[in-house]
């Protein structure tokens, strides 16, 4: 085997170990929280570029550490599920002791960097890490259907990390961002659990569709999407254009959600919900950046 193939295999293993897609989707709200904090405090990006790098790199390392430790702990489940059976923890391409050490090292280094921002930002990062690694991965994931709600906390604190690196997050904007992310993750995760029902059932993971069935899960998805409807109106400080576009996104998602009650192919519908949820988050947080860009101070 050539060196190029070895390098590409290693890169693929690391991307799988770090759950690259999940990691990137969690870094975006950190950036947006930081950006909006500067916007609302009339801060200069150039004057805070050092804090920005510490915040982004530190939070990314903490989140990567949590994801790696999740892979380390869940290796027995990952062996059963098709979508995870090629992870390096399962194939043995990277040994479990090495994975564990990587997870701890990334976590510690990330926290060290974040301490040089603010204590509040570091605390939010710790809440996210502790919730994901201890309360979700090690305690609730295999036992209770509320594992999704518990795990949602870890993803929801990300904009608070970014905002708190600049000033206290006791402000309506980061709090609403937290709530949006918290609620968004419920239908997003439920749709994945529906699509991967057989795998979760075989692995013995207590996901809502596995324990209570598709009909209850579909109702829960619609309820949580409906809960997102009021939030754009709490962000009037981002302007009318943002409110209109965010509301359009919410209504569109709700209509797709309601259509699930009339669809015969639940898995196809769940896939549409999943795709919409991914694009929803990307569009929403990029919009927060774009609508404030003309007023930003470098």
Secondary structure, 3 states (H helix, E strand, C coil): CCHHHHHHHHHHHHHHHCCHHHHHHHHHHHHHHHHHHHHHCCCECHHHHHHHHHHHHHHHHHHHHHHHHHHHHCHHHHHHCHHHCCCHHHHCCCCHHHHHHHHHHHHHHHHHHHHCCCHHHHHHHHHHHHHHHHHHHHHHCCCCCCHHHHHHHHHHCHHHHHHHCCCCCCCHHHHHHHHHHHHHHHHHHHHHHHHCHHHHHHHCCCCHHHHHCHHHHHHHHHHHHHHCCCHHHHHHHHCHHHHHHHHHHHHHHHHHHHHHHHCCCHHHHHHHHHHHHHHHHHHHHHHHHHHHHCCCEC
